[in-house]
């Protein structure tokens, strides 16, 4: 491994350590800046200070000259942040680092000790795929990166003064660059997450922010377990309908709540588009637990028992605490499914409990 590659590997380890150390805080605050491309995300990490010498600018002798006590400051003192007059200097900023979603999933899995998901069905075969992760100065000719090699040769000739426009550029051994890859085992199985959320008036912005944060980490972890992952979104008050992702997290309506309407629409999706023999299905429902009637609770129990559980890898219900919701629905689910290994129930009292809730949902490995 080249010196540059060693430095890059060491830097990535430092960054991962910073992310792991602050993971609970990131999750609580939802500090995900946004996706970069398809498989990367940019997140803020604390500044990494590079050690350097600082010389005395008062020209009163070098370090180590004269009397002094242990702990005395060397060189001119620094003002604390927030003190002093306005100036043109650069302030302290969080460092934004791009990281692969798969690497982020690994950090989450290690921190929460999550088991890998065991897909169901006969078509879930582990396949080994090559994933290109960078450029190296050594490698086989079959992995030569021609564009990068040409650029290195061109830069060398320009720097040495031997470049002549129109002449052929002949790369030397030092100019050659090669693609670097690592082998990744991926389940060749199809999976879908069906998100359902109560959007009645009792589900406010804070509750939706919790759902938005949890869904990001659920996507990140389950997406690492499967080569292809689809997502569907259902909102409901007294009536359920399918929407896109943006609408799912922004819609707020008033009126009553009939949870069974969402479970019926979820069942229709599974029957039509996701046959259990071919698909790994993950229904996630979020609500404040305030349902219209005990009769509808009974209908929900019947739908979960006879359809959603048998047709899914796992049925998950998260109850987000709200000052307006009764919170009774999770008690009905506990009464019937508390010991069912294919059911994950989680009570989410606030943002500080998101990480524990993710563990509740993903800790069974289904």
Beta strands, then each sheet from edge to edge (+ up, - down):
strand 1: 32-36
strand 2: 40-45
strand 3: 95-100
strand 4: 125-136
strand 5: 178-198
strand 6: 226-236
strand 7: 240-243
strand 8: 279-287
strand 9: 314-320
strand 10: 343-348
sheet 1: 1+ 2- 3+
sheet 2: 4+ 5- 6- 7+
sheet 3: 4+ 5- 8- 9- 10-
end
